[in-house]
Amino acid sequence: MNLQNRVQKLITFSPNLYTLIERKTKALGISFPEYIRMLAVSDIKEQVEALPMVDEETEKLIAKGLQDVKHGRYTELRTDEDIDKHLDSL
């Protein structure tokens, strides 16, 4: 993800809560910010899953791929031998 697309927020914690979270993050082997992100995603998982997670260029490539399949413009590879032959031909 491009760093320009990130939002930074300042959050205030009580010393006791901060200490507890620090212990938890160390036990999990993750950073404090990653733990907070994990909690946020866990809390709103269904909403996050509904959000588009690809950029506009990727969406265009997916649409083109679907059109190619619809119009029969694809190579079907059923066996390892088919895959090997196809890769050798590239």
C-alpha positions, 0 to 999 in steps of 0.5 A, spaced: 500 500 500 502 506 498 504 510 504 500 516 501 494 512 502 494 511 510 491 515 515 495 516 522 491 517 528 493 519 535 490 515 541 491 516 548 491 510 553 491 509 560 498 507 563 495 501 565 492 499 559 498 501 555 502 496 559 497 490 558 497 491 551 505 492 550 505 485 554 500 482 549 504 484 543 510 482 546 507 475 547 504 475 540 511 477 537 507 483 533 508 491 534 503 495 538 500 498 531 499 492 528 495 489 534 491 495 534 489 494 526 488 487 528 483 488 533 479 494 529 479 489 523 476 483 527 471 488 530 469 490 523 470 484 519 464 483 515 464 490 513 471 490 511 470 484 507 465 488 503 470 493 501 473 493 495 481 491 496 483 492 489 485 498 486 482 501 479 488 498 475 487 491 478 479 491 477 480 493 470 485 487 469 480 482 472 474 485 468 479 484 461 480 477 464 473 475 465 471 478 458 477 474 455 474 467 458 467 469 456 469 470 449 474 463 449 480 467 449 484 463 454 488 456 454 486 450 458 491 447 462 489 440 465 495 436 466 502 438 468 505 436 461 500 441 458 503 446 463 510 444 462 508 445 454 505 452 455 511 454 459 516 452 454 512 455 449 513 462 452 
